């Protein structure tokens, strides 16, 4: 039995599984496995990325740019980049075409072996670990820990949640897998822990968005501006300039996570 005064539940959302014969890219370790598997393939081999959300798009374009001799296929049950506005979708499609990525829409894949690919990367939405549910804590239908607006677990006031594995109330804002949600939630969780230890009321957490940043290979990206609720606005930046912005966003997120940014 683990004893504690306060516990921060921040297990993330990299618990997705792939069928036999496929790899995921949810974690650093799994991404390295994909890298090594792709590096071992000869020119002309087929690589299939299943799932055409933001992760699938980044995976397919990075692989195609890094190994132009491979045949990269992007397969999706629905439209490619369905969450983006029409103009941004056109930009994404143009980038896929320029890299030679073959796009298959309306394709449901259940068995990777049927694809005839040397490497299959499963990029569908990851799941959260089952720790909260297995511990008897309150969770939503996806297994995310239920909290109040201060990120305090609704079933145990000693537990504070943060990140992708948390189901916060609507007043906190949308929580999606992104640095724009993870960083403020981490700060809010710390404040709640400190307030609880000091016997003081904790402030409510708040998540607000500015953009969806999509890498499309090492020299191109799409920066889709959104409102604070993550709804796309009719403004986006593409190409090399967007790639510079994307790189700086990643570097800033790493610096802040390491405590190097006030």
Kinemage of the C-alpha trace (Angstrom):
@kinemage 1
@onewidth
@group {chain A} dominant
@subgroup {mainchain}
@vectorlist {calphas} color= white
{ca unk a 1} P 0.000 0.000 0.000
{ca unk a 2} L 1.387 3.398 -1.017
{ca unk a 3} L 1.025 6.016 1.713
{ca unk a 4} L 0.874 9.715 0.857
{ca unk a 5} L -0.402 13.103 1.958
{ca unk a 6} L -0.905 14.343 -1.620
{ca unk a 7} L -0.592 12.484 -4.918
{ca unk a 8} L -0.397 14.011 -8.401
{ca unk a 9} L -2.000 11.771 -11.030
{ca unk a 10} L -0.317 12.611 -14.353
{ca unk a 11} L 0.006 9.303 -16.201
{ca unk a 12} L -0.599 10.726 -19.700
{ca unk a 13} L -2.354 9.046 -22.610
{ca unk a 14} L 0.233 6.785 -24.221
{ca unk a 15} L -1.491 3.523 -23.351
{ca unk a 16} L -2.882 2.739 -26.777
{ca unk a 17} L -2.376 -0.705 -28.249
{ca unk a 18} L -1.734 -1.692 -31.839
{ca unk a 19} L -2.749 -4.982 -33.471
{ca unk a 20} L -0.096 -7.582 -34.128
{ca unk a 21} L 2.191 -6.482 -36.923
{ca unk a 22} L 1.909 -2.737 -36.221
{ca unk a 23} L 3.763 -0.165 -34.094
{ca unk a 24} L 2.541 2.969 -32.313
{ca unk a 25} L 4.260 6.343 -31.826
{ca unk a 26} L 2.716 7.437 -28.511
{ca unk a 27} L 5.951 7.463 -26.525
{ca unk a 28} L 9.628 8.223 -27.105
{ca unk a 29} L 10.442 4.527 -26.904
{ca unk a 30} L 7.781 3.543 -29.453
{ca unk a 31} L 8.864 6.364 -31.792
{ca unk a 32} L 12.424 5.046 -31.645
{ca unk a 33} L 11.169 1.580 -32.595
{ca unk a 34} L 9.411 3.078 -35.621
{ca unk a 35} L 12.594 4.979 -36.554
{ca unk a 36} L 14.731 1.842 -36.357
{ca unk a 37} L 12.213 -0.250 -38.299
{ca unk a 38} L 11.991 2.338 -41.083
{ca unk a 39} L 15.778 2.683 -41.248
{ca unk a 40} L 16.093 -1.068 -41.827
{ca unk a 41} L 13.743 -1.082 -44.841
{ca unk a 42} L 15.136 -1.092 -48.395
{ca unk a 43} L 14.101 1.496 -50.974
{ca unk a 44} L 10.802 0.594 -52.564
{ca unk a 45} L 9.362 -0.904 -49.382
{ca unk a 46} L 5.859 0.157 -48.311
{ca unk a 47} L 5.202 1.984 -45.055
{ca unk a 48} L 1.566 2.412 -44.033
{ca unk a 49} L 0.406 4.961 -41.449
{ca unk a 50} L -3.090 4.071 -40.231
{ca unk a 51} L -5.057 7.080 -39.008
{ca unk a 52} L -5.044 10.513 -40.629
{ca unk a 53} L -5.352 12.786 -37.635
{ca unk a 54} L -2.541 15.132 -36.658
{ca unk a 55} L -0.302 12.292 -35.437
{ca unk a 56} L -0.823 10.286 -38.608
{ca unk a 57} L -0.071 13.303 -40.781
{ca unk a 58} L 3.131 14.104 -38.908
{ca unk a 59} L 4.243 10.466 -39.027
{ca unk a 60} L 3.601 10.035 -42.749
{ca unk a 61} L 5.254 13.292 -43.782
{ca unk a 62} L 8.313 12.803 -41.564
{ca unk a 63} L 8.859 9.285 -42.901
{ca unk a 64} L 8.382 10.380 -46.515
{ca unk a 65} L 10.789 13.306 -46.108
{ca unk a 66} L 13.418 11.245 -44.269
{ca unk a 67} L 13.246 8.272 -46.647
{ca unk a 68} L 12.095 9.425 -50.106
{ca unk a 69} L 12.863 5.966 -51.488
{ca unk a 70} L 10.049 4.396 -49.449
{ca unk a 71} L 6.417 4.187 -50.564
{ca unk a 72} L 4.498 5.876 -47.761
{ca unk a 73} L 0.752 5.370 -47.547
{ca unk a 74} L -1.628 7.269 -45.264
{ca unk a 75} L -4.846 5.352 -44.606
{ca unk a 76} L -7.932 6.686 -42.869
{ca unk a 77} L -11.504 5.594 -42.283
{ca unk a 78} L -12.572 9.230 -42.747
{ca unk a 79} L -11.298 12.372 -44.493
{ca unk a 80} L -7.684 13.407 -44.043
{ca unk a 81} L -7.257 16.266 -41.522
{ca unk a 82} L -11.009 16.383 -41.005
{ca unk a 83} L -10.722 18.765 -38.035
{ca unk a 84} L -9.038 21.502 -40.091
{ca unk a 85} L -10.773 24.191 -42.207
{ca unk a 86} L -11.034 23.518 -45.949
{ca unk a 87} L -8.153 25.814 -46.938
{ca unk a 88} L -5.824 24.222 -44.403
{ca unk a 89} L -6.867 20.742 -45.532
{ca unk a 90} L -5.920 21.722 -49.074
{ca unk a 91} L -2.492 22.825 -47.850
{ca unk a 92} L -2.007 19.529 -46.084
{ca unk a 93} L -3.067 17.549 -49.154
{ca unk a 94} L -0.684 19.542 -51.341
{ca unk a 95} L 2.177 18.770 -48.953
{ca unk a 96} L 1.328 15.062 -48.938
{ca unk a 97} L 1.297 15.036 -52.746
{ca unk a 98} L 4.631 16.859 -52.981
{ca unk a 99} L 6.222 14.191 -50.762
{ca unk a 100} L 4.680 11.369 -52.773
{ca unk a 101} L 2.510 10.124 -49.898
{ca unk a 102} L -0.306 7.905 -51.175
{ca unk a 103} L -3.608 8.769 -49.449
{ca unk a 104} L -6.414 6.290 -48.929
{ca unk a 105} L -9.659 7.606 -47.435
{ca unk a 106} L -12.648 5.506 -46.454
{ca unk a 107} L -10.298 2.642 -45.622
{ca unk a 108} L -10.908 0.571 -42.496
{ca unk a 109} L -7.927 -1.514 -41.444
{ca unk a 110} L -8.378 -4.416 -39.035
{ca unk a 111} L -5.422 -6.614 -39.960
{ca unk a 112} L -2.044 -4.991 -40.750
{ca unk a 113} L -0.960 -8.128 -42.594
{ca unk a 114} L -3.446 -7.359 -45.380
{ca unk a 115} L -1.647 -4.103 -46.269
{ca unk a 116} L 1.442 -5.717 -47.754
{ca unk a 117} L 3.637 -3.206 -45.942
{ca unk a 118} L 7.106 -3.621 -44.517
{ca unk a 119} L 6.104 -1.334 -41.643
{ca unk a 120} L 2.668 -0.403 -40.320
{ca unk a 121} L 2.397 2.535 -37.903
{ca unk a 122} L -0.831 2.692 -35.894
{ca unk a 123} L -1.587 6.368 -35.228
{ca unk a 124} L -5.160 6.195 -33.988
{ca unk a 125} L -6.193 7.992 -30.780
{ca unk a 126} L -4.269 6.643 -27.777
{ca unk a 127} L -5.950 5.448 -24.609
{ca unk a 128} L -5.168 6.412 -21.032
{ca unk a 129} L -3.705 3.893 -18.557
{ca unk a 130} L -6.240 1.979 -16.475
{ca unk a 131} L -4.667 2.937 -13.151
{ca unk a 132} L -7.475 5.227 -11.972
{ca unk a 133} L -10.223 2.748 -12.854
{ca unk a 134} L -8.284 -0.184 -11.371
{ca unk a 135} L -7.830 1.838 -8.164
{ca unk a 136} L -11.576 2.337 -7.802
{ca unk a 137} L -11.400 6.087 -8.420
{ca unk a 138} L -14.138 7.960 -10.328
{ca unk a 139} L -13.458 7.974 -14.095
{ca unk a 140} L -15.276 8.947 -17.273
{ca unk a 141} L -16.159 6.498 -20.057
{ca unk a 142} L -12.591 6.708 -21.416
{ca unk a 143} L -10.989 5.941 -18.062
{ca unk a 144} L -9.883 9.505 -17.301
{ca unk a 145} L -9.778 10.590 -13.656
{ca unk a 146} L -12.716 12.817 -12.758
{ca unk a 147} L -11.755 16.049 -10.999
{ca unk a 148} L -13.334 19.304 -9.916
{ca unk a 149} L -12.287 22.715 -11.250
{ca unk a 150} L -9.187 22.757 -9.026
{ca unk a 151} L -8.102 19.375 -10.496
{ca unk a 152} L -8.849 17.651 -7.197
{ca unk a 153} L -10.150 14.107 -7.626
{ca unk a 154} L -13.882 13.988 -6.914
{ca unk a 155} L -13.438 10.713 -5.018
{ca unk a 156} L -10.335 11.482 -2.931
{ca unk a 157} L -9.324 15.037 -1.980
{ca unk a 158} L -5.691 13.972 -1.515
{ca unk a 159} L -5.330 13.202 -5.239
{ca unk a 160} L -4.762 15.955 -7.812
{ca unk a 161} L -4.873 15.240 -11.547
{ca unk a 162} L -3.101 16.857 -14.490
{ca unk a 163} L -2.688 16.194 -18.193
{ca unk a 164} L -4.334 13.933 -20.763
{ca unk a 165} L -5.608 11.389 -18.231
{ca unk a 166} L -7.861 13.894 -16.452
{ca unk a 167} L -11.556 14.571 -17.063
{ca unk a 168} L -11.992 18.119 -15.780
{ca unk a 169} L -15.348 19.966 -15.682
{ca unk a 170} L -16.297 22.239 -18.626
{ca unk a 171} L -15.355 25.445 -16.805
{ca unk a 172} L -11.684 24.401 -16.887
{ca unk a 173} L -11.770 24.202 -20.677
{ca unk a 174} L -11.100 21.511 -23.259
{ca unk a 175} L -8.241 19.181 -22.301
{ca unk a 176} L -6.547 17.711 -25.358
{ca unk a 177} L -3.106 16.181 -25.788
{ca unk a 178} L -0.957 19.274 -26.254
{ca unk a 179} L 1.611 21.427 -24.503
{ca unk a 180} L -1.020 24.184 -24.434
{ca unk a 181} L -3.046 22.054 -22.008
{ca unk a 182} L -0.280 20.148 -20.211
{ca unk a 183} L 1.764 23.148 -19.100
{ca unk a 184} L -1.017 25.205 -17.458
{ca unk a 185} L -2.539 22.060 -15.937
{ca unk a 186} L 0.826 21.180 -14.405
{ca unk a 187} L 1.070 24.633 -12.850
{ca unk a 188} L -2.535 24.448 -11.633
{ca unk a 189} L -1.964 21.005 -10.086
{ca unk a 190} L 1.084 22.301 -8.203
{ca unk a 191} L -0.924 25.250 -6.873
{ca unk a 192} L -3.694 22.940 -5.714
{ca unk a 193} L -1.245 20.657 -3.905
{ca unk a 194} L 0.431 23.595 -2.158
{ca unk a 195} L -2.903 25.130 -1.201
{ca unk a 196} L -4.095 21.839 0.268
{ca unk a 197} L -0.934 21.353 2.313
{ca unk a 198} L -1.296 24.886 3.670
{ca unk a 199} L -4.984 24.473 4.461
{ca unk a 200} L -6.046 27.103 1.961
{ca unk a 201} L -8.619 26.989 -0.859
{ca unk a 202} L -7.133 26.233 -4.259
{ca unk a 203} L -7.775 28.405 -7.336
{ca unk a 204} L -9.603 26.924 -10.316
{ca unk a 205} L -7.566 25.664 -13.262
{ca unk a 206} L -8.002 27.109 -16.747
{ca unk a 207} L -6.951 25.919 -20.202
{ca unk a 208} L -6.886 28.223 -23.225
{ca unk a 209} L -5.631 27.592 -26.768
{ca unk a 210} L -4.003 29.692 -29.466
{ca unk a 211} L -3.109 27.337 -32.322
{ca unk a 212} L -2.830 23.787 -33.582
{ca unk a 213} L 0.774 23.203 -34.682
{ca unk a 214} L 1.250 20.460 -37.278
{ca unk a 215} L 4.698 19.430 -38.530
{ca unk a 216} L 4.712 18.280 -42.157
{ca unk a 217} L 8.295 17.123 -42.472
{ca unk a 218} L 11.479 18.901 -41.369
{ca unk a 219} L 11.012 21.974 -43.576
{ca unk a 220} L 7.252 22.569 -43.581
{ca unk a 221} L 4.406 22.879 -41.103
{ca unk a 222} L 0.920 24.242 -40.627
{ca unk a 223} L 0.094 26.650 -37.804
{ca unk a 224} L -3.696 26.729 -37.623
{ca unk a 225} L -4.925 29.562 -35.411
{ca unk a 226} L -7.811 28.681 -33.082
{ca unk a 227} L -9.907 30.499 -30.516
{ca unk a 228} L -9.406 29.896 -26.794
{ca unk a 229} L -11.772 26.893 -26.994
{ca unk a 230} L -9.641 25.255 -29.749
{ca unk a 231} L -12.120 26.028 -32.545
{ca unk a 232} L -10.228 26.817 -35.809
{ca unk a 233} L -10.215 30.402 -37.034
{ca unk a 234} L -9.940 31.300 -40.755
{ca unk a 235} L -6.214 32.103 -40.422
{ca unk a 236} L -3.241 29.763 -40.848
{ca unk a 237} L 0.488 29.923 -41.591
{ca unk a 238} L 2.156 27.305 -43.766
{ca unk a 239} L 5.439 26.305 -45.389
{ca unk a 240} L 8.923 27.012 -44.097
{ca unk a 241} L 7.864 29.925 -41.909
{ca unk a 242} L 5.411 27.673 -40.102
{ca unk a 243} L 8.154 25.066 -39.639
{ca unk a 244} L 10.268 27.667 -37.805
{ca unk a 245} L 7.336 28.540 -35.549
{ca unk a 246} L 6.621 24.863 -34.865
{ca unk a 247} L 10.254 24.247 -33.908
{ca unk a 248} L 10.268 27.210 -31.538
{ca unk a 249} L 7.010 26.062 -29.937
{ca unk a 250} L 8.526 22.623 -29.277
{ca unk a 251} L 11.707 24.120 -27.844
{ca unk a 252} L 9.738 26.526 -25.631
{ca unk a 253} L 7.566 23.690 -24.320
{ca unk a 254} L 10.638 21.648 -23.415
{ca unk a 255} L 12.323 24.593 -21.696
{ca unk a 256} L 9.216 25.403 -19.699
{ca unk a 257} L 8.670 21.774 -18.716
{ca unk a 258} L 12.248 21.715 -17.436
{ca unk a 259} L 11.646 24.868 -15.407
{ca unk a 260} L 13.813 27.175 -17.521
{ca unk a 261} L 11.045 29.600 -18.451
{ca unk a 262} L 9.310 31.745 -15.861
